């Protein structure tokens, strides 16, 4: 499979609500294999973005515990990875801060 097609498939599975958890678990379990798979910097620099579909500090911590050391060691796509973790954490903060307002708005919309 070509690198472009492979990353597209990974993003598709991780980005779909029905397969998101399965996709993220698979990425985390196979991260080192993906990095060593010969797709080089193409997949290394983009793969962290597939993880950005997660939300919350607990998810960011889980991801960092699984793949953070590998990413830091490779030092490729590190800034992208750090931004992804930050985005995941911000999502959790926003969800916590606004969940009551969103629930109210949805209840009133019915």
N, CA, C and O atoms as CSV, one atom per row, in Angstrom:
chain,resi,resn,atom,element,x,y,z
A,1,UNK,N,N,0.841,-1.170,0.000
A,1,UNK,CA,C,0.000,0.000,0.000
A,1,UNK,C,C,0.893,1.243,0.000
A,1,UNK,O,O,1.890,1.298,0.720
A,2,UNK,N,N,0.538,2.209,-0.790
A,2,UNK,CA,C,1.320,3.446,-0.835
A,2,UNK,C,C,1.172,4.218,0.479
A,2,UNK,O,O,0.155,4.120,1.165
A,3,UNK,N,N,2.203,4.979,0.806
A,3,UNK,CA,C,2.214,5.750,2.058
A,3,UNK,C,C,0.989,6.636,2.185
A,3,UNK,O,O,0.363,6.696,3.243
A,4,UNK,N,N,0.647,7.323,1.105
A,4,UNK,CA,C,-0.485,8.238,1.120
A,4,UNK,C,C,-1.780,7.488,1.404
A,4,UNK,O,O,-2.613,7.959,2.179
A,5,UNK,N,N,-1.954,6.334,0.786
A,5,UNK,CA,C,-3.159,5.533,1.005
A,5,UNK,C,C,-3.207,4.977,2.425
A,5,UNK,O,O,-4.263,4.934,3.056
A,6,UNK,N,N,-2.060,4.559,2.905
A,6,UNK,CA,C,-1.981,3.996,4.250
A,6,UNK,C,C,-2.362,5.036,5.299
A,6,UNK,O,O,-3.169,4.750,6.184
A,7,UNK,N,N,-1.802,6.222,5.214
A,7,UNK,CA,C,-2.120,7.256,6.195
A,7,UNK,C,C,-3.582,7.688,6.062
A,7,UNK,O,O,-4.227,8.005,7.062
A,8,UNK,N,N,-4.100,7.702,4.848
A,8,UNK,CA,C,-5.513,8.020,4.639
A,8,UNK,C,C,-6.428,7.016,5.307
A,8,UNK,O,O,-7.436,7.388,5.907
A,9,UNK,N,N,-6.079,5.740,5.204
A,9,UNK,CA,C,-6.865,4.692,5.849
A,9,UNK,C,C,-6.809,4.826,7.365
A,9,UNK,O,O,-7.831,4.705,8.042
A,10,UNK,N,N,-5.639,5.072,7.887
A,10,UNK,CA,C,-5.474,5.245,9.337
A,10,UNK,C,C,-6.298,6.433,9.827
A,10,UNK,O,O,-6.992,6.338,10.839
A,11,UNK,N,N,-6.219,7.547,9.111
A,11,UNK,CA,C,-6.986,8.735,9.497
A,11,UNK,C,C,-8.478,8.468,9.384
A,11,UNK,O,O,-9.257,8.935,10.215
A,12,UNK,N,N,-8.878,7.730,8.374
A,12,UNK,CA,C,-10.293,7.416,8.188
A,12,UNK,C,C,-10.853,6.588,9.329
A,12,UNK,O,O,-11.942,6.871,9.827
A,13,UNK,N,N,-10.125,5.576,9.744
A,13,UNK,CA,C,-10.574,4.723,10.845
A,13,UNK,C,C,-10.573,5.505,12.155
A,13,UNK,O,O,-11.530,5.421,12.924
A,14,UNK,N,N,-9.507,6.267,12.417
A,14,UNK,CA,C,-9.404,7.034,13.662
A,14,UNK,C,C,-10.409,8.183,13.708
A,14,UNK,O,O,-10.850,8.572,14.790
A,15,UNK,N,N,-10.769,8.722,12.568
A,15,UNK,CA,C,-11.650,9.879,12.530
A,15,UNK,C,C,-13.131,9.567,12.472
A,15,UNK,O,O,-13.956,10.474,12.588
A,16,UNK,N,N,-13.485,8.312,12.297
A,16,UNK,CA,C,-14.885,7.907,12.211
A,16,UNK,C,C,-15.393,7.572,13.613
A,16,UNK,O,O,-14.763,6.797,14.332
A,17,UNK,N,N,-16.511,8.145,13.997
A,17,UNK,CA,C,-17.032,7.945,15.353
A,17,UNK,C,C,-17.238,6.465,15.679
A,17,UNK,O,O,-17.037,6.054,16.822
A,18,UNK,N,N,-17.629,5.678,14.711
A,18,UNK,CA,C,-17.897,4.269,14.947
A,18,UNK,C,C,-16.654,3.412,15.123
A,18,UNK,O,O,-16.717,2.342,15.727
A,19,UNK,N,N,-15.525,3.875,14.598
A,19,UNK,CA,C,-14.292,3.081,14.667
A,19,UNK,C,C,-13.166,3.813,15.398
A,19,UNK,O,O,-12.037,3.326,15.450
A,20,UNK,N,N,-13.470,4.968,15.953
A,20,UNK,CA,C,-12.453,5.821,16.577
A,20,UNK,C,C,-11.656,5.105,17.671
A,20,UNK,O,O,-10.425,5.119,17.654
A,21,UNK,N,N,-12.345,4.491,18.604
A,21,UNK,CA,C,-11.640,3.835,19.715
A,21,UNK,C,C,-10.771,2.689,19.216
A,21,UNK,O,O,-9.632,2.528,19.652
A,22,UNK,N,N,-11.310,1.900,18.307
A,22,UNK,CA,C,-10.543,0.806,17.722
A,22,UNK,C,C,-9.315,1.343,16.996
A,22,UNK,O,O,-8.218,0.803,17.141
A,23,UNK,N,N,-9.497,2.403,16.219
A,23,UNK,CA,C,-8.391,2.997,15.470
A,23,UNK,C,C,-7.298,3.559,16.361
A,23,UNK,O,O,-6.114,3.339,16.106
A,24,UNK,N,N,-7.683,4.277,17.397
A,24,UNK,CA,C,-6.695,4.854,18.302
A,24,UNK,C,C,-5.955,3.754,19.049
A,24,UNK,O,O,-4.734,3.810,19.199
A,25,UNK,N,N,-6.691,2.759,19.514
A,25,UNK,CA,C,-6.032,1.642,20.200
A,25,UNK,C,C,-5.036,0.949,19.276
A,25,UNK,O,O,-3.943,0.578,19.705
A,26,UNK,N,N,-5.411,0.773,18.012
A,26,UNK,CA,C,-4.528,0.121,17.044
A,26,UNK,C,C,-3.287,0.973,16.785
A,26,UNK,O,O,-2.172,0.453,16.743
A,27,UNK,N,N,-3.480,2.275,16.614
A,27,UNK,CA,C,-2.336,3.169,16.389
A,27,UNK,C,C,-1.375,3.088,17.563
A,27,UNK,O,O,-0.167,2.948,17.373
A,28,UNK,N,N,-1.907,3.176,18.774
A,28,UNK,CA,C,-1.052,3.156,19.964
A,28,UNK,C,C,-0.323,1.818,20.108
A,28,UNK,O,O,0.838,1.783,20.515
A,29,UNK,N,N,-0.995,0.733,19.779
A,29,UNK,CA,C,-0.376,-0.597,19.889
A,29,UNK,C,C,0.679,-0.842,18.814
A,29,UNK,O,O,1.605,-1.628,19.012
A,30,UNK,N,N,0.535,-0.166,17.678
A,30,UNK,CA,C,1.421,-0.422,16.536
A,30,UNK,C,C,2.293,0.768,16.151
A,30,UNK,O,O,2.875,0.782,15.066
A,31,UNK,N,N,2.389,1.757,17.021
A,31,UNK,CA,C,3.087,2.997,16.683
A,31,UNK,C,C,4.529,2.753,16.254
A,31,UNK,O,O,4.970,3.283,15.235
A,32,UNK,N,N,5.258,1.964,17.015
A,32,UNK,CA,C,6.659,1.709,16.673
A,32,UNK,C,C,6.788,0.979,15.339
A,32,UNK,O,O,7.700,1.259,14.562
A,33,UNK,N,N,5.878,0.047,15.074
A,33,UNK,CA,C,5.889,-0.662,13.788
A,33,UNK,C,C,5.605,0.297,12.634
A,33,UNK,O,O,6.219,0.202,11.571
A,34,UNK,N,N,4.686,1.204,12.851
A,34,UNK,CA,C,4.355,2.184,11.812
A,34,UNK,C,C,5.545,3.080,11.509
A,34,UNK,O,O,5.817,3.395,10.351
A,35,UNK,N,N,6.255,3.489,12.558
A,35,UNK,CA,C,7.417,4.348,12.362
A,35,UNK,C,C,8.533,3.618,11.634
A,35,UNK,O,O,9.260,4.213,10.839
A,36,UNK,N,N,8.664,2.333,11.910
A,36,UNK,CA,C,9.739,1.537,11.301
A,36,UNK,C,C,9.330,0.960,9.947
A,36,UNK,O,O,10.120,0.263,9.310
A,37,UNK,N,N,8.112,1.242,9.506
A,37,UNK,CA,C,7.562,0.613,8.320
A,37,UNK,C,C,8.080,1.099,6.989
A,37,UNK,O,O,7.587,0.651,5.954
A,38,UNK,N,N,9.037,1.983,6.963
A,38,UNK,CA,C,9.611,2.412,5.700
A,38,UNK,C,C,8.968,3.638,5.079
A,38,UNK,O,O,9.411,4.106,4.030
A,39,UNK,N,N,7.933,4.162,5.712
A,39,UNK,CA,C,7.287,5.354,5.166
A,39,UNK,C,C,7.979,6.624,5.643
A,39,UNK,O,O,7.638,7.731,5.226
A,40,UNK,N,N,8.949,6.444,6.519
A,40,UNK,CA,C,9.812,7.533,6.945
A,40,UNK,C,C,9.098,8.720,7.520
A,40,UNK,O,O,8.109,8.591,8.241
A,41,UNK,N,N,9.614,9.880,7.189
A,41,UNK,CA,C,9.134,11.125,7.767
A,41,UNK,C,C,7.689,11.419,7.368
A,41,UNK,O,O,6.987,12.145,8.072
A,42,UNK,N,N,7.244,10.861,6.251
A,42,UNK,CA,C,5.877,11.116,5.804
A,42,UNK,C,C,4.874,10.684,6.861
A,42,UNK,O,O,4.000,11.462,7.244
A,43,UNK,N,N,4.994,9.459,7.333
A,43,UNK,CA,C,4.047,8.974,8.342
A,43,UNK,C,C,4.423,9.485,9.730
A,43,UNK,O,O,3.540,9.787,10.534
A,44,UNK,N,N,5.698,9.586,10.017
A,44,UNK,CA,C,6.159,10.022,11.330
A,44,UNK,C,C,5.661,11.420,11.667
A,44,UNK,O,O,5.259,11.683,12.800
A,45,UNK,N,N,5.687,12.303,10.699
A,45,UNK,CA,C,5.287,13.678,10.970
A,45,UNK,C,C,3.775,13.867,10.987
A,45,UNK,O,O,3.284,14.812,11.605
A,46,UNK,N,N,3.030,12.993,10.325
A,46,UNK,CA,C,1.578,13.174,10.239
A,46,UNK,C,C,0.777,12.322,11.208
A,46,UNK,O,O,-0.341,12.683,11.577
A,47,UNK,N,N,1.335,11.201,11.620
A,47,UNK,CA,C,0.582,10.263,12.449
A,47,UNK,C,C,0.039,10.861,13.740
A,47,UNK,O,O,-1.083,10.523,14.118
A,48,UNK,N,N,0.764,11.728,14.437
A,48,UNK,CA,C,0.192,12.312,15.664
A,48,UNK,C,C,-1.132,13.022,15.432
A,48,UNK,O,O,-1.971,13.063,16.332
A,49,UNK,N,N,-1.333,13.573,14.260
A,49,UNK,CA,C,-2.589,14.265,13.971
A,49,UNK,C,C,-3.781,13.318,14.010
A,49,UNK,O,O,-4.896,13.746,14.308
A,50,UNK,N,N,-3.566,12.051,13.718
A,50,UNK,CA,C,-4.659,11.080,13.774
A,50,UNK,C,C,-5.155,10.892,15.199
A,50,UNK,O,O,-6.298,10.491,15.415
A,51,UNK,N,N,-4.310,11.177,16.156
A,51,UNK,CA,C,-4.676,11.032,17.563
A,51,UNK,C,C,-5.497,12.205,18.066
A,51,UNK,O,O,-6.083,12.128,19.146
A,52,UNK,N,N,-5.552,13.279,17.313
A,52,UNK,CA,C,-6.213,14.513,17.741
A,52,UNK,C,C,-7.725,14.376,17.872
A,52,UNK,O,O,-8.384,15.311,18.325
A,53,UNK,N,N,-8.279,13.254,17.494
A,53,UNK,CA,C,-9.726,13.047,17.630
A,53,UNK,C,C,-10.114,12.737,19.069
A,53,UNK,O,O,-11.301,12.642,19.381
A,54,UNK,N,N,-9.138,12.578,19.941
A,54,UNK,CA,C,-9.389,12.308,21.355
A,54,UNK,C,C,-9.680,13.623,22.079
A,54,UNK,O,O,-9.404,14.703,21.558
A,55,UNK,N,N,-10.241,13.516,23.286
A,55,UNK,CA,C,-10.627,14.716,24.018
A,55,UNK,C,C,-10.457,14.479,25.515
A,55,UNK,O,O,-11.081,13.584,26.085
A,56,UNK,N,N,-9.612,15.285,26.143
A,56,UNK,CA,C,-9.459,15.234,27.589
A,56,UNK,C,C,-8.032,14.971,28.019
A,56,UNK,O,O,-7.258,14.323,27.314
A,57,UNK,N,N,-7.702,15.487,29.188
A,57,UNK,CA,C,-6.352,15.327,29.723
A,57,UNK,C,C,-6.015,13.862,29.959
A,57,UNK,O,O,-4.868,13.451,29.782
A,58,UNK,N,N,-7.009,13.074,30.357
A,58,UNK,CA,C,-6.764,11.651,30.571
A,58,UNK,C,C,-6.364,10.955,29.273
A,58,UNK,O,O,-5.500,10.078,29.275
A,59,UNK,N,N,-6.991,11.345,28.173
A,59,UNK,CA,C,-6.638,10.758,26.872
A,59,UNK,C,C,-5.249,11.213,26.431
A,59,UNK,O,O,-4.470,10.420,25.902
A,60,UNK,N,N,-4.944,12.488,26.648
A,60,UNK,CA,C,-3.613,12.996,26.291
A,60,UNK,C,C,-2.537,12.279,27.103
A,60,UNK,O,O,-1.481,11.935,26.571
A,61,UNK,N,N,-2.799,12.057,28.370
A,61,UNK,CA,C,-1.840,11.347,29.219
A,61,UNK,C,C,-1.675,9.900,28.766
A,61,UNK,O,O,-0.564,9.369,28.761
A,62,UNK,N,N,-2.770,9.272,28.389
A,62,UNK,CA,C,-2.722,7.886,27.899
A,62,UNK,C,C,-1.878,7.785,26.638
A,62,UNK,O,O,-1.033,6.900,26.511
A,63,UNK,N,N,-2.115,8.697,25.714
A,63,UNK,CA,C,-1.364,8.718,24.459
A,63,UNK,C,C,0.117,8.962,24.733
A,63,UNK,O,O,0.980,8.268,24.195
A,64,UNK,N,N,0.401,9.952,25.572
A,64,UNK,CA,C,1.796,10.289,25.857
A,64,UNK,C,C,2.522,9.130,26.539
A,64,UNK,O,O,3.696,8.884,26.265
A,65,UNK,N,N,1.830,8.428,27.418
A,65,UNK,CA,C,2.449,7.284,28.091
A,65,UNK,C,C,2.790,6.171,27.107
A,65,UNK,O,O,3.785,5.467,27.278
A,66,UNK,N,N,1.962,6.015,26.077
A,66,UNK,CA,C,2.172,4.932,25.107
A,66,UNK,C,C,3.220,5.260,24.048
A,66,UNK,O,O,4.056,4.418,23.723
A,67,UNK,N,N,3.182,6.490,23.505
A,67,UNK,CA,C,4.031,6.795,22.346
A,67,UNK,C,C,4.944,7.995,22.526
A,67,UNK,O,O,5.791,8.256,21.671
A,68,UNK,N,N,4.792,8.721,23.604
A,68,UNK,CA,C,5.580,9.935,23.806
A,68,UNK,C,C,7.075,9.714,23.767
A,68,UNK,O,O,7.802,10.479,23.134
A,69,UNK,N,N,7.539,8.676,24.436
A,69,UNK,CA,C,8.980,8.407,24.474
A,69,UNK,C,C,9.530,8.111,23.077
A,69,UNK,O,O,10.620,8.565,22.729
A,70,UNK,N,N,8.780,7.354,22.285
A,70,UNK,CA,C,9.222,7.037,20.913
A,70,UNK,C,C,9.306,8.290,20.055
A,70,UNK,O,O,10.242,8.450,19.272
A,71,UNK,N,N,8.340,9.168,20.201
A,71,UNK,CA,C,8.308,10.394,19.402
A,71,UNK,C,C,9.442,11.321,19.816
A,71,UNK,O,O,10.106,11.916,18.968
A,72,UNK,N,N,9.659,11.439,21.109
A,72,UNK,CA,C,10.745,12.293,21.583
A,72,UNK,C,C,12.104,11.745,21.140
A,72,UNK,O,O,12.996,12.507,20.765
A,73,UNK,N,N,12.251,10.430,21.187
A,73,UNK,CA,C,13.503,9.808,20.776
A,73,UNK,C,C,13.761,10.019,19.288
A,73,UNK,O,O,14.882,10.339,18.892
A,74,UNK,N,N,12.741,9.844,18.470
A,74,UNK,CA,C,12.885,10.031,17.023
A,74,UNK,C,C,13.091,11.506,16.691
A,74,UNK,O,O,13.755,11.834,15.708
A,75,UNK,N,N,12.524,12.398,17.509
A,75,UNK,CA,C,12.628,13.841,17.318
A,75,UNK,C,C,12.197,14.272,15.916
A,75,UNK,O,O,12.774,15.179,15.317
A,76,UNK,N,N,11.174,13.599,15.420
A,76,UNK,CA,C,10.579,13.941,14.126
A,76,UNK,C,C,9.095,14.166,14.365
A,76,UNK,O,O,8.403,13.297,14.895
A,77,UNK,N,N,8.620,15.317,13.979
A,77,UNK,CA,C,7.219,15.634,14.198
A,77,UNK,C,C,6.914,15.951,15.656
A,77,UNK,O,O,5.758,15.887,16.076
A,78,UNK,N,N,7.933,16.289,16.425
A,78,UNK,CA,C,7.747,16.525,17.858
A,78,UNK,C,C,6.832,17.713,18.132
A,78,UNK,O,O,5.958,17.632,18.995
A,79,UNK,N,N,7.019,18.798,17.421
A,79,UNK,CA,C,6.163,19.969,17.626
A,79,UNK,C,C,4.712,19.638,17.279
A,79,UNK,O,O,3.796,20.034,17.999
A,80,UNK,N,N,4.504,18.927,16.199
A,80,UNK,CA,C,3.163,18.512,15.811
A,80,UNK,C,C,2.538,17.637,16.900
A,80,UNK,O,O,1.362,17.789,17.229
A,81,UNK,N,N,3.317,16.739,17.443
A,81,UNK,CA,C,2.846,15.867,18.518
A,81,UNK,C,C,2.479,16.685,19.761
A,81,UNK,O,O,1.428,16.462,20.363
A,82,UNK,N,N,3.340,17.625,20.142
A,82,UNK,CA,C,3.062,18.456,21.316
A,82,UNK,C,C,1.802,19.289,21.112
A,82,UNK,O,O,1.017,19.469,22.043
A,83,UNK,N,N,1.611,19.788,19.919
A,83,UNK,CA,C,0.400,20.560,19.622
A,83,UNK,C,C,-0.837,19.671,19.665
A,83,UNK,O,O,-1.901,20.105,20.107
A,84,UNK,N,N,-0.702,18.446,19.214
A,84,UNK,CA,C,-1.817,17.509,19.254
A,84,UNK,C,C,-2.218,17.239,20.697
A,84,UNK,O,O,-3.404,17.269,21.026
A,85,UNK,N,N,-1.236,16.975,21.568
A,85,UNK,CA,C,-1.543,16.746,22.978
A,85,UNK,C,C,-2.207,17.971,23.600
A,85,UNK,O,O,-3.158,17.842,24.371
A,86,UNK,N,N,-1.712,19.139,23.270
A,86,UNK,CA,C,-2.292,20.371,23.799
A,86,UNK,C,C,-3.744,20.525,23.348
A,86,UNK,O,O,-4.606,20.909,24.138
A,87,UNK,N,N,-4.007,20.228,22.097
A,87,UNK,CA,C,-5.362,20.306,21.559
A,87,UNK,C,C,-6.296,19.323,22.258
A,87,UNK,O,O,-7.443,19.655,22.556
A,88,UNK,N,N,-5.809,18.125,22.516
A,88,UNK,CA,C,-6.608,17.113,23.212
A,88,UNK,C,C,-6.938,17.596,24.625
A,88,UNK,O,O,-8.067,17.444,25.091
A,89,UNK,N,N,-5.963,18.168,25.291
A,89,UNK,CA,C,-6.191,18.690,26.652
A,89,UNK,C,C,-7.171,19.866,26.631
A,89,UNK,O,O,-8.064,19.944,27.475
A,90,UNK,N,N,-7.009,20.771,25.677
A,90,UNK,CA,C,-7.921,21.916,25.575
A,90,UNK,C,C,-9.346,21.456,25.314
A,90,UNK,O,O,-10.290,22.044,25.842
A,91,UNK,N,N,-9.514,20.430,24.520
A,91,UNK,CA,C,-10.840,19.890,24.252
A,91,UNK,C,C,-11.507,19.469,25.554
A,91,UNK,O,O,-12.687,19.747,25.773
A,92,UNK,N,N,-10.755,18.803,26.411
A,92,UNK,CA,C,-11.301,18.367,27.693
A,92,UNK,C,C,-11.707,19.522,28.584
A,92,UNK,O,O,-12.752,19.483,29.233
A,93,UNK,N,N,-10.871,20.556,28.611
A,93,UNK,CA,C,-11.182,21.742,29.415
A,93,UNK,C,C,-12.447,22.419,28.887
A,93,UNK,O,O,-13.324,22.802,29.661
A,94,UNK,N,N,-12.531,22.560,27.579
A,94,UNK,CA,C,-13.700,23.187,26.971
A,94,UNK,C,C,-14.958,22.359,27.208
A,94,UNK,O,O,-16.017,22.898,27.527
A,95,UNK,N,N,-14.829,21.057,27.049
A,95,UNK,CA,C,-15.986,20.180,27.263
A,95,UNK,C,C,-16.479,20.305,28.695
A,95,UNK,O,O,-17.685,20.375,28.932
A,96,UNK,N,N,-15.564,20.334,29.645
A,96,UNK,CA,C,-15.939,20.450,31.047
A,96,UNK,C,C,-16.579,21.810,31.337
A,96,UNK,O,O,-17.570,21.889,32.063
A,97,UNK,N,N,-16.020,22.864,30.779
A,97,UNK,CA,C,-16.514,24.215,31.050
A,97,UNK,C,C,-17.866,24.485,30.412
A,97,UNK,O,O,-18.670,25.241,30.958
A,98,UNK,N,N,-18.123,23.881,29.272
A,98,UNK,CA,C,-19.329,24.219,28.513
A,98,UNK,C,C,-20.369,23.110,28.453
A,98,UNK,O,O,-21.418,23.300,27.837
A,99,UNK,N,N,-20.122,21.977,29.061
A,99,UNK,CA,C,-21.053,20.855,28.919
A,99,UNK,C,C,-22.448,21.176,29.449
A,99,UNK,O,O,-23.437,20.761,28.845
A,100,UNK,N,N,-22.552,21.891,30.545
A,100,UNK,CA,C,-23.869,22.243,31.082
A,100,UNK,C,C,-24.624,23.154,30.117
A,100,UNK,O,O,-25.823,22.976,29.903
A,101,UNK,N,N,-23.932,24.119,29.540
A,101,UNK,CA,C,-24.568,25.022,28.570
A,101,UNK,C,C,-25.034,24.272,27.335
A,101,UNK,O,O,-26.122,24.523,26.818
A,102,UNK,N,N,-24.214,23.359,26.870
A,102,UNK,CA,C,-24.567,22.577,25.681
A,102,UNK,C,C,-25.766,21.687,25.983
A,102,UNK,O,O,-26.693,21.595,25.178
A,103,UNK,N,N,-25.747,21.031,27.145
A,103,UNK,CA,C,-26.883,20.178,27.537
A,103,UNK,C,C,-28.171,20.984,27.596
A,103,UNK,O,O,-29.213,20.531,27.123
A,104,UNK,N,N,-28.104,22.167,28.168
A,104,UNK,CA,C,-29.278,23.048,28.267
A,104,UNK,C,C,-29.779,23.451,26.890
A,104,UNK,O,O,-30.976,23.389,26.611
A,105,UNK,N,N,-28.856,23.862,26.034
A,105,UNK,CA,C,-29.239,24.269,24.684
A,105,UNK,C,C,-29.868,23.127,23.906
A,105,UNK,O,O,-30.839,23.335,23.179
A,106,UNK,N,N,-29.336,21.941,24.047
A,106,UNK,CA,C,-29.913,20.786,23.352
A,106,UNK,C,C,-31.274,20.417,23.912
A,106,UNK,O,O,-32.174,20.040,23.162
A,107,UNK,N,N,-31.431,20.522,25.228
A,107,UNK,CA,C,-32.716,20.220,25.843
A,107,UNK,C,C,-33.784,21.212,25.398
A,107,UNK,O,O,-34.941,20.842,25.204
A,108,UNK,N,N,-33.387,22.484,25.234
A,108,UNK,CA,C,-34.337,23.509,24.816
A,108,UNK,C,C,-34.662,23.430,23.327
A,108,UNK,O,O,-35.688,23.949,22.888
A,109,UNK,N,N,-33.807,22.795,22.563
A,109,UNK,CA,C,-34.001,22.697,21.115
A,109,UNK,C,C,-35.039,21.645,20.747
A,109,UNK,O,O,-35.532,21.628,19.619
A,110,UNK,N,N,-35.368,20.785,21.673
A,110,UNK,CA,C,-36.300,19.681,21.377
A,110,UNK,C,C,-37.703,20.131,21.290
A,110,UNK,O,O,-38.597,19.321,21.048
